[in-house]
Amino acid sequence: MKAVLSNELSQVHLQWFAPEDEGKTEDPTEYKLRKAREEGRVAKSQDLTGAIGLLFPVLALAIFAPWMLTTLREMIRWFLTVSVELDPITDAGLLGRVFLSYFTRLVVPVASVAVVAAIFGNVMQVGFLFTTKPLKPDLKRIIPKFGQYLKKTVFSGEGLFGLSKNLFKIGIIVVISYLNITAEVPKLSRLFTATVWTSTIQVFSVALRIVIEVAILMLALAIPDYLFQKRQFKKNLKMTKQEVKEEHKMFEGDPKVKGRLRERMREILSKNMAINVPKADVVVTNPTHFAVAIEYNPQVAAVPTVTAKGQDEVALRIKAIARDNGVPIIENKPLARALYAAVDIGDPVPEEYYAAIANVLAHVAKIDKRLAEKLASMSA
C-alpha cells in the first residue's frame, strides 16, 4: 500500500505547487490589460454587484408594497369568488389568463428593477463589456493545480480577506436581525389576537426593514472589497521581465531584425542617392552633420523638391556624390537643419522656406549655367 501511494505521489508534478506569481515583478502593460479585458477578466467585486442587486429591488418592493398587497388581496378575493362558479377543467384557459395577468402585475415591477440594478452594478465597475471567450472550453483547466488552489483560497491574503469578510457579513446579518426582532417583540407577541392581514403586514414590515438595513451595510462593505479586488487583479496580472521583453519585441520588433532592416534601408538609400544626387541643382549642408539635395525642375514641379537627405555618414556620402558629379554645395546651417527635419525625400519644399531657397538658387545660378538656363526658360 505504501509503495502504491509513493508511486502515485511521484506522478504529481511539483510545478502544481509552484507559486503563480514567482518572478512577476513588473506592472502589467496596457496590451496585457486590454487582452485580459477582451477575455472577460476584469477587476470586479461580486459583493458590490450583489449589494446593488439586493438594495434596489428591496427599495422597489418597499415602494410598491402597498399596491402589491392590494393587488394580491384582489387576486385572492377573485379566485375565492369564482372558485364555486368556474370549472377548473373547462375554464382552465380563463383561470390561466387571469393568474398570468395578476402574476405579471406583481412580479414585473420588482423584476425590472432587479435586472436594471444587476446591469448597473456591472457596468459601473467594468463599463460595457461583452465577450464569449470565458465560455470557451479550456483543456488546460482540466489538470488540477492543488497547490496553487490552496495557496490562493486558504493561505493567501485574498483567501483570508474573503473568509474574514464572509464571517463579518454573517455577524452583521445576525446583529441587525436580533436588534430589529428584539425591538418588535412586544408587537409580535400580540399578533395572536390580530387579524391575518394585520399580522402579515407587521411581519412583512419587520422583514423588509431588516433586508434594507442589511443591503445598505453590504453596499458600504462592498466598496473596500472593490478596491481590494482591483488591487489583486493588477497583482495577478503582473509580468516577469522576460514577458515584458517578449511583448516589446512583438510590438517594436527584434533588435536583430531591426538592425538588418536598417542596413537594407541604408543600401536602398545609397542606391537612390547615386541616382538622385547627380540630378540635384544644389546640396545644402550643415556643413558636416546634415546634407539636403534639392532639385528644381519647372517642367515637373512648380516648386523645388528634396531628392535626397542624410545625417552624419549619409550626409558625407551625399556631398561626395555631389562633388563627383559637379553639383554645387552650399553651406547654410539653419536651412539644412530645418529642411532635414521638416521635409521627406520626394516632397516639395514648404512655403515658409521659399525665400531661403530662392536666395540659394539665385546664388547657385551665378556659378552654374545649367540652373541659370532653367531659371531663364521659366521666366521666358
N, C-alpha and C positions, 0 to 999 in steps of 0.2 A: 504493500500500500504506500509506504514511504517512497519507494522507488518510483512508483507511478506518479505521485504528487510532485516529486522532484523533477521528473521528466516534463510534466505539464508546465511547471513554473519556468523551466528552462526555455520553453517556447514563447514566453511572454517577452515582447520586445521592451528593452529598457527605455526606449525613446518615448513610450507611453507615459512615463513618469517624469519626463524632462519638462522643465518649465517652458511655457509657450513664449514668454517674453525674454528669454535668455539672449542677451546681446542686443536687445532692441532699445537703443538709447536715443534715437533721432525722432523728432516730431514728424507726424505724417505729412506728406506733401499734399498739395492741392489736388494732384491727379489721383492719389490714393483715396482721399476723402470723396472725390467725385465718383470714383469707381465703386466705393463702398455704398454710396447713396444709390447708384444705379442698380446695385444688387439688393437693395432694400435694407441695408444695415445702416441705421441712423441712431443718434442719441435720443432716446425716448424713455420716459418714465411711465410704466403701466399704472403706477399709483395715481399719477396726475390725470391720466385718461379715465381711470376708474372713478376717481373722486368727482370729476366734472360730469361723467356719465351717470353718477348717482345723485348729485346735488340738483341738477337742473330738472330731471324728471320728478324728483320728490317735491321741488318747489311748484312745478306744474300740477302735481297731484294735490298739493295743498290749495292752490288757486282754484282748480276745477272741482275740488271735493264736494262742495255744496250742490253744484249742478249734477255731478256724477251720482251722488246719493239720491237726488230727486229722480234722475233717470232710472237708477236701479230700482227704486221703490215703484216707479211707474211700470217698469217691466215686470216686476213680481206681481203687482196688482193685476196687470193684463193677463198674465198666464194663469193666475189663480181664478180669474173671472171666466176665462174660456175653457178652463180645464173640464168643466161639466157640459160644455156645449159643443166642442170640436172633437173629432175622432183622430187620434194620433196617426192612424194608418191612412185614412182617406184625405186628411187635411195636413199631411206631413209637409207639403210644399209651402203652405201658408205659414205654418209654425216655424219652418226653417228660415223663411224670408224675414219674419218679424224678429226672430232671435238674432239673425245676422245684422239687422238694422240696429238693434239695441247694442249689440256687441261692438259694432263699429263706432257708434257714438261714445261708448265708454272707453274704448282702447285707443282709438286713433289719436286723440289729442296728446295723451301722455307718451304714446309710442313715437309720435312725430318729434316731440321734444327730445326724447331719448336718442333718436337717430341723429338729430342735428347736434346734440351735445357730444356724442361719440365722434362725429366728424370734426367738430370744432376742437375737441381735446387732442386729436392727432395733428390736424393742420396747424394748430397753434405751436406745436413743438417742432415739426419737421417740414411744414409747408405742404404744398400739393405734390404728392409722390404716388405714382402707380407703377408697379413693376411685377412681373410674373416670375422673376428669377428665383425668389425664395421657394416657389412651388416646384421647381425642377428637382428631380431626384439626384442625390449626390452619393455615389458609391463610397466615397472616402469616409462618410459618416457612419458607415456600417461597422467599421473597425472601432471598437470601444477604446477610449483613452482614459482608463480608470484613474490614473494618477493625476492627469490634468483636470478631470471632472471633480475629484475630491478636493484638489487644491483650490479650484475656483469656487466651489459651492460651500466648502466647510472651512478650509484652512487658509482663507484669504480675507482681505479687508472687505471685499464685496460680499462674501458669504456671511461674515459676522455682521456687517451692516444690515443685510437683508433679514437675518434672524432677529436681531435686536429690534428692527423696525416692525416686523410682524408681531413680536411679543408686545411691543409698546402699543400697537394698534388694538390688539385684543384687550389689553388693560384699559385703554380709553373707552372702548365699547362697553366693557363691564362697569366701569365707574359711572359713565353717563346713564346707562340703563338703571343702575342701582339708585342714583340720585333722583332721577325722574319718577321711578316707580315708588320710591320711598315717600316722595313729596305728595303723591296721589293716593297713598294708601287709605286715608280717611274717606275719600270719594269712592274709591274702588270697593271698599268694604260695604258700602251702602247700595251697590248695584243690584243686589238680590231683590231689593224692593222696587227697583225702577223697571221701566218697560224695556222690551228688547231693543227698540230703536234708540232709546236714550243710552243704554248700555253699550250698544255698538258704536255710537258717536264718541262716547267717553274713552273707550279702549282705543279706537282709531286715532283720536287726537293725541293720546299719550304716545302711541307707537310712532305717529308721524313726527312728533316733536323730537323723539329720540333719534330717528333716522336723519332728520335735518341737522341736528347738532353734531352727530357723528360725521355726516358728509362734509360739514364746514371744517371740522378739525382734520379730517382726512385730506381735504384740499390744502390746508395750511401745512400739513406734514409732507405733502407731495412736492411742494416747491423745493425744499432742500434735497429731496430724493432726485428730482430732475437735474439739479446742479451736480449731484454725485454721479448720476448716470452719464451725464455729459463728459465729466472728467474721466470716468472709467472708459468711456467709448474711445476718447482720444488716446488713453493709455494703452488700450488693447490694439490700437492701430499703429502704435509706434513701430519704427522700422530700424533695421540694422544698417550700419554704414554701407555694407555691401549692397543692400537693396536700394539705398539712395543712389549709389554709383550706377547700378544697373538701370535704374529709371532715368538717370541723367544721360546715360549712353543711348537709351531708347529715343529720347527726345532731341538731344544735342548731337548724337552720332558718336561712334567710336573714334577716339582721337587718332588712331592709326588710319582709319578710313578718311577722316577729315584731312589728315596730312597728305594722303595720296591725291585727294581731290584738289587740294591747294596746289600741289605740284603740277597736276594736269591743267589746272586753270592758268598757271604761270606759262606752261608750254603753249596754250592756246593764245594767251595774250602776246607772247613773244612772236608767234607767227603772224598775228594780226598787226602787231607793231611794225614788223618787217614790211607789211603791205601798206598800212595806213600812214605811217610817219613820213615816208618819202613823198606822199601826195599832199602833205600839210603845207600851209603857207608860212607858218611860224610856230615855234615851240617856245612857250613862256615858262621860265624856270624860277626857282626859289632862292639861290641857284643850285643847291645840292640836294635838297630833300624832296622837292616836287618838280614835276615836268608835265606840261599840258600841251598837246599838239592841237592846233586849230587850223581848219581848212575853210576857206571862203570861196564857194563856187556859186555865183549868182544864177547859173542855169539850173542848178539842182535845188538850192535852198536860198531863201531871201536873206538869211542871217548866217553868220559864221557858226560852224559846228565843231564840237570837240571830237576828234577822231582817235585820240589815244591819251592816256594819262597814267602816271605812275608815281610811286614814292620810293625814295632811297635807291635800292639796286635797280628797280624798274625805271626810275627816273634817269639814272645814269645810262641805262640801255637805250632809252628814247633819245637822249641827247647824242649818244654815239651814232645811232642810225641817222639822226638829222644831220650831223656833221659829214657823215659819209655820203649823204645824198644832196648836200648843199642847201639844206633847209635852214633859214635864219633862226638863231636862238637869241631871244630877248629876255633879259633878266628883269622881272617885275615881281618882287616878293609878295605883296598883298594880293595882286591879281592871280598869281599862280596858286597860292594857298586857297583863295576863295573859289576859283574855278574847280580845283580838285575836290573841294568839299561839297560843292553845290550842283555840279553837272556830271551826269553819267556819260560814258562813251557813246557816241552816236546822237546825243541830244544837242539841240541848238543852245547858244549862249543866252542866258536870261537877259531881259531888257535892262536891268539895273547895271549890267556890265558893258552895255553898248558903247558908252563914251570911252571907257578904258580900252576896249578892243579896237575902236576906231583910231585912237591915238597910236596903238601898237601897229596896226596895219598901215597907217599913213607913214610911220617911221620906216617900216619894212619896205614899203613901195619905193622909197627913195634909193634903196640899195638892191632891190630885187625886181628886175624887169618883168618877170613872169606875173607877179602880183600887180605891178603897175599896169600891165596890159589888161588884166581882169577888171581893175577899177575903171580904166578908161573905157572899156567896152560897156560897162554897166552905166556910166554917165552918158555915153552916146545913145 
